[in-house]
């Protein structure tokens, strides 16, 4: 064996101990870590012929790079819908690398990882009050989850016209409708060959991001005879607005369309008895996107694509490795290789399994309720502030707002505030107007962090 490998295997306990200690040092001070670092200047040396080993590499990393890491998993990183990582999720993610399974089949030779992934999907559906009508698997994020659901929808749409899209390619017959689709949905349509600009936009309700059902039905009638794919929002990124899923499901009984629900983070509203009604009817969807590295607070690279089991044949025809006989018959041997886009896939279900097992229904209900309460506290400040104004009601866990006067100064204000490194938010557009948004999903975020944010915002206003 190469001498360095042999030496490191013999001292693996020392290496992992040091990684553990450094990890604890970072996490214990994450409240103090900056949320933004403007100067990312760093030396990038070339490859050495002789390696320096794991511990020396760790020291080098700490000396040069760790100081430039921002607290994206911390309590005041509100620019994206980014959860932190709970202790159980960290344990699962660490073990994912240790076990290094290529999660594939639930039958025949192999490991238990695919079976555990299916169990994780079942537990997640239980948490979200979804029936066992769905088959699911883990993908990298909401983009790939939307891509997966819409890819099966594309295959369904082709079949309605007597075509096998996976073999024949995309034609121009199918229709995609949405009111306020997330950018990842539009990106997925581009990757699927449908075209990012070929979305029939449904009008939104006045002052809302939710679908106008009257306009939606008009568009359905206008597209009679053509296969229709409908993207439904269960939590828009700006105002966490929900399309009326129950009413859309009722229309589904009269019109033939594929219903895809993008519930990347809004799906976790099902954990709260007070907000579960927002998702009423979603169990009738054909496909659903859930993003675990948002409100579920597991590390990045964790989302779920749920597709109704009755569409299994369509899903296999979309993703099967038909020219790889060594993978077995996809109809006889369930394998994620034939149900999802990736062939090589890590055991990314494990952090979610640890989290679901460790914290149960009550734990996730608390996480969701905590995010909602923090958003309401922040929204109350905005509503009573002489400097800011709300642009939409605080419906769930995102606050969308702007400066009351001098809207043109918002980019400067946001840049100044973020560069102070105590809090991080992002700009957005709402109904074509400039705005700012703060998203609350991290389980660490407490009332004291709202107070820090208020202080930082008011100090950033000085001198503008």
BELBELDA-V757738 format. One record per pair of residues at least 24 apart in sequence whose ideal C-beta (glycine too) atoms are under 6 Angstrom apart, sorted by the first residue. I is the first residue (numbers start at 0). J is the second residue. D is the distance in Angstrom with one decimal. If there is no record, write none. Layout:
<<I & J & D> <I & J & D>>
This chain:
<<3 & 50 & 5.9> <7 & 53 & 5.6> <14 & 53 & 4.9> <29 & 70 & 5.1> <29 & 73 & 4.5> <32 & 70 & 3.7> <32 & 73 & 6.0> <33 & 69 & 5.9> <33 & 420 & 3.3> <34 & 69 & 5.7> <34 & 70 & 5.4> <34 & 75 & 5.7> <34 & 76 & 5.1> <34 & 420 & 5.7> <34 & 422 & 5.7> <34 & 423 & 3.8> <35 & 69 & 6.0> <35 & 417 & 4.5> <35 & 420 & 5.3> <35 & 423 & 5.3> <36 & 67 & 5.6> <36 & 69 & 5.8> <37 & 418 & 5.3> <39 & 67 & 5.7> <74 & 441 & 5.4> <74 & 443 & 4.0> <74 & 444 & 4.1> <74 & 448 & 4.7> <75 & 422 & 4.5> <75 & 448 & 5.0> <76 & 423 & 4.9> <77 & 424 & 5.3> <77 & 437 & 4.0> <77 & 438 & 5.3> <78 & 423 & 4.6> <78 & 424 & 5.1> <78 & 425 & 3.8> <80 & 264 & 5.0> <80 & 293 & 4.7> <80 & 438 & 4.5> <80 & 440 & 5.6> <82 & 293 & 5.4> <82 & 294 & 5.9> <82 & 296 & 3.7> <82 & 440 & 4.7> <82 & 441 & 5.6> <83 & 296 & 5.3> <83 & 441 & 4.5> <83 & 442 & 5.9> <83 & 443 & 5.4> <84 & 298 & 4.7> <85 & 296 & 5.0> <85 & 354 & 5.9> <87 & 353 & 4.3> <87 & 354 & 5.0> <87 & 357 & 3.6> <88 & 297 & 4.1> <88 & 350 & 4.4> <88 & 354 & 4.9> <90 & 353 & 5.6> <91 & 349 & 4.3> <91 & 350 & 3.6> <91 & 353 & 3.4> <92 & 298 & 4.8> <92 & 350 & 4.5> <95 & 346 & 4.9> <95 & 349 & 4.7> <100 & 346 & 4.3> <102 & 344 & 5.5> <102 & 346 & 5.0> <103 & 334 & 5.2> <103 & 335 & 5.9> <103 & 336 & 5.4> <104 & 332 & 5.8> <104 & 334 & 4.2> <105 & 333 & 5.1> <106 & 332 & 5.0> <112 & 346 & 4.7> <115 & 352 & 6.0> <116 & 348 & 3.9> <119 & 348 & 4.3> <119 & 351 & 5.3> <119 & 352 & 4.4> <122 & 355 & 4.5> <127 & 266 & 5.8> <127 & 269 & 4.3> <128 & 269 & 5.1> <129 & 282 & 5.6> <130 & 282 & 5.4> <132 & 307 & 5.7> <132 & 308 & 5.8> <133 & 305 & 4.3> <133 & 307 & 5.9> <134 & 306 & 5.8> <134 & 308 & 4.8> <135 & 303 & 5.2> <135 & 305 & 4.3> <136 & 335 & 5.1> <136 & 338 & 5.9> <136 & 339 & 4.8> <137 & 303 & 5.8> <137 & 347 & 4.6> <137 & 348 & 4.9> <138 & 302 & 5.3> <138 & 304 & 5.5> <139 & 300 & 5.3> <140 & 302 & 4.7> <141 & 183 & 5.2> <141 & 263 & 4.1> <141 & 288 & 5.6> <141 & 290 & 4.3> <141 & 302 & 5.4> <142 & 183 & 4.0> <144 & 288 & 4.0> <144 & 302 & 4.5> <144 & 304 & 4.3> <145 & 183 & 5.1> <145 & 184 & 5.1> <145 & 187 & 4.7> <145 & 261 & 6.0> <145 & 288 & 5.1> <146 & 187 & 4.1> <147 & 304 & 3.9> <148 & 259 & 4.8> <148 & 286 & 3.1> <148 & 304 & 5.7> <149 & 187 & 5.2> <150 & 191 & 5.9> <150 & 317 & 5.1> <151 & 306 & 5.5> <151 & 310 & 5.9> <151 & 313 & 5.3> <151 & 314 & 5.0> <151 & 317 & 5.4> <152 & 228 & 4.5> <152 & 257 & 4.3> <152 & 259 & 5.7> <153 & 191 & 5.7> <154 & 313 & 4.7> <154 & 316 & 5.9> <154 & 317 & 4.7> <155 & 257 & 5.3> <155 & 313 & 5.5> <156 & 226 & 3.7> <156 & 228 & 5.9> <159 & 226 & 3.9> <165 & 316 & 5.4> <165 & 317 & 5.3> <172 & 225 & 5.9> <173 & 226 & 4.9> <174 & 222 & 4.9> <174 & 225 & 5.2> <174 & 227 & 4.7> <175 & 228 & 4.8> <176 & 201 & 5.6> <176 & 218 & 6.0> <176 & 229 & 5.0> <177 & 230 & 3.9> <178 & 203 & 5.0> <178 & 210 & 3.9> <179 & 208 & 4.2> <179 & 232 & 5.5> <179 & 235 & 5.1> <180 & 230 & 5.2> <181 & 261 & 5.6> <184 & 230 & 5.4> <184 & 261 & 6.0> <207 & 240 & 5.6> <208 & 235 & 4.4> <208 & 238 & 5.6> <208 & 240 & 4.0> <209 & 240 & 4.7> <209 & 242 & 5.2> <210 & 242 & 4.5> <212 & 246 & 5.4> <219 & 254 & 4.7> <227 & 256 & 4.0> <228 & 257 & 4.7> <229 & 256 & 5.0> <229 & 258 & 5.4> <230 & 259 & 5.3> <231 & 260 & 4.7> <232 & 261 & 5.7> <233 & 260 & 5.2> <233 & 262 & 3.7> <233 & 265 & 4.2> <233 & 266 & 5.9> <234 & 264 & 5.7> <234 & 265 & 2.0> <237 & 399 & 5.1> <237 & 427 & 5.5> <237 & 429 & 5.2> <237 & 436 & 6.0> <238 & 391 & 4.0> <238 & 399 & 5.2> <239 & 394 & 4.8> <239 & 395 & 3.9> <239 & 397 & 4.8> <241 & 277 & 4.7> <244 & 280 & 4.3> <244 & 281 & 5.2> <245 & 279 & 4.7> <245 & 280 & 4.0> <248 & 280 & 4.1> <248 & 283 & 4.5> <257 & 285 & 4.9> <258 & 284 & 4.8> <258 & 285 & 5.2> <259 & 286 & 4.8> <260 & 284 & 4.5> <260 & 287 & 4.8> <261 & 288 & 4.9> <262 & 287 & 5.8> <262 & 289 & 6.0> <263 & 288 & 5.5> <263 & 290 & 3.9> <264 & 290 & 5.8> <264 & 293 & 4.0> <264 & 294 & 4.8> <267 & 294 & 4.1> <267 & 367 & 5.5> <270 & 363 & 4.8> <270 & 364 & 4.8> <270 & 367 & 4.5> <271 & 367 & 5.0> <271 & 368 & 5.9> <291 & 351 & 5.2> <293 & 440 & 5.5> <294 & 440 & 4.5> <296 & 442 & 5.1> <297 & 350 & 4.3> <297 & 351 & 5.5> <297 & 354 & 5.7> <300 & 347 & 5.8> <301 & 347 & 5.4> <314 & 338 & 5.4> <366 & 442 & 4.9> <370 & 396 & 4.3> <370 & 439 & 4.3> <370 & 440 & 5.2> <371 & 396 & 5.5> <373 & 439 & 4.5> <373 & 444 & 5.2> <374 & 398 & 5.5> <374 & 439 & 4.5> <376 & 449 & 4.9> <377 & 449 & 5.4> <380 & 453 & 5.6> <386 & 460 & 5.9> <390 & 429 & 5.3> <390 & 434 & 5.4> <396 & 439 & 4.6> <397 & 436 & 5.8> <397 & 438 & 4.8> <398 & 437 & 4.8> <399 & 429 & 5.7> <399 & 434 & 5.4> <399 & 436 & 4.9> <400 & 435 & 5.8> <401 & 434 & 4.9> <406 & 433 & 5.9> <408 & 463 & 5.4> <409 & 433 & 5.6> <412 & 459 & 6.0> <412 & 463 & 5.9> <415 & 459 & 4.7> <416 & 455 & 5.9> <416 & 459 & 3.9> <419 & 455 & 5.8> <421 & 451 & 5.9> <421 & 455 & 4.8> <422 & 452 & 4.8> <422 & 455 & 5.1>>
